[in-house]
Amino acid sequence: MVPVLVVSMIAAFIVIDVLIRFIAKRMREAKAQKERLEALDIGLRLDFTHEAKSLKRVDVAKPLARILAVDDEPIVLDSFRKILVTAGYAIDTVESGREALGLVQRNKYDFVFTDLRMPEMDGLDVVKGVHHFSPETDIVVITGYATIESAVGAMKYGAVDYVQKPFTEDELADFTKKCLIRRQDRQQKQISSTVRVVATERPRAHEFGLPGGVFISSGHVWASVTVPGTVRLGMDDFARKMIGRINGIELPGKGGTIAKGETLFTVQQGSRKAAFQAPISGIVQDVNTELPHHPEWLERNPYEKGWVCSIKPEHLSNELEQFKIGDKAAAWYHVEIARLQEMLATAHGDSSVEYLTSPLVEGQLEGVDDDLWARFEQSFLRA
């Protein structure tokens, strides 16, 4: 009888604790919503016409993100303010594209929502302008059913997604939350310019790793000298992170002779390929036949399981002089990072200091056109 009573008491305590936590959470949410609605009421009574004629601004405490919405229909902007402020976002709204671009140049926004069909300046020009003045801002197009095709076209100029009107409160709140999650995920994948020489074979996710004792060629092929007098080769961490998704790998033929500068192996991303050159001459002793079936090894263990082949070298002592190792390799990586940032900035027609120093993103080349892909291959993979 006593054990049953004890168990019942414990179960009751657990239920009561869960109920208290649930009620407390609901009370906190209700309080936060009340404060946001008060902020909405206050914001609409403040005058921001010195910044933009039609600007209405609502700030909330610890916003999930800062959003600028532009639409020539005041009723749409009313919906944006009410829905997104209640959901925890700080929001500015204006009724013209010119006002929006003026604000983007003075303020930092995480998102810009823009209608496509507006007088004076249409939404496509707003997309192009925001992408130019603030490339780190995510642009979302507001569209009706008749302009969905145009909204998709706007994504070629920097828009990341589109939301179709009319929308319900839940639809807009859920859509914005998904956009925020994608943005946060992308930011977490941003790679700092840190290059670290490490003892482990596995580089950190958001840094360029250089294991001690590994040589790096100017074509971004790593080399590790093994005891039997052979050299194991593979794709370095810089090339792997910049190329991103890899769907296929073409290995060299075992037993074949290869000369320095010839294509050693090829990686495939969709319909595109990138060829890596042999940094040394010799006979292919062995190939990693499991690698094409496990391309994820290039990400998880590029300098261990991610090896491509091993070569018995012919002129190793002379050829190794052209490799980089340790601190010299790290310093060279910084040069390569700056070169790629400059190439990307030039391709986007933006040579500003901010764009030239913006962090590289893992999979940076996945969204580039074929011309820029070819330029990367020519400039970075061909020694």
C-alpha angles and dihedrals in degrees: 000000000000095000090051090051092049092049090048092051092049091049091049092050090051092050092047091049092051091049092049091050091048093049092046091051092050090049091052091049091049091049092049091049091050091051091049093050089050089051089051091053093047094045093054090055095052123094117234098158090119087072099037131350096235098030118138116180132193120185122191131189113270096352120207088228141339114250134189116199123191124189132140090225110084091199090061091050090049088057092048093052096047097044100041098040089052088050091055105264129130109229142191119192130194134172101224138052094230091057090049094053090048090054093045090058092053103035138044116240130180092204138019116197111196134180116229101218111057134137121253095012122025125217095258090061089049090052091051092045096049091046089053099044098035112018091171091063118095112230122210122188121221109214144169124223092266093058102044091110090053090048091055089048090053089063088071088065099049108289112134099199145340135235120210122224140251093052135169124237092256093047094053094042092049093045092051091047090054090049090051092050091051091048093049091047091051092048091051088056093052110120118223119218089253114129113191129193103213139178095224122085091225116075121216115267098246102031134067106252128210114184113214114259095026118119120217123208124212087249091060097254115134123217132199121188111224129203099255090061097262129121121227115212137193147145114293126236095255095057093042094051095045095046091045117179114047120192101176145011128206111207127204120254116269113245094018124129116238130188126217110270096027121117108277102178139346132218123205131213111183107306093341129089136197119203122211119206127227109254092199138032125241148088121312103241100179141356131209098243092177094059097080087056092048109038087158087076087073087063101038102036109008094160096042118028091011095072114129105198145333124236133199098224127224101195103017099147092056097039095049089063088073094055125091126225138179117343093000090056091048092052090049090051089059089055090050091049091053091047092053092047089052092048092051092046091051091048090054092045092243120118096167118137091242093055093043091054099039113125119265116241126223105257090024092158098047093090100039124107124256093260094057090043090055091047090053091050092048096045102038109024101041110073 
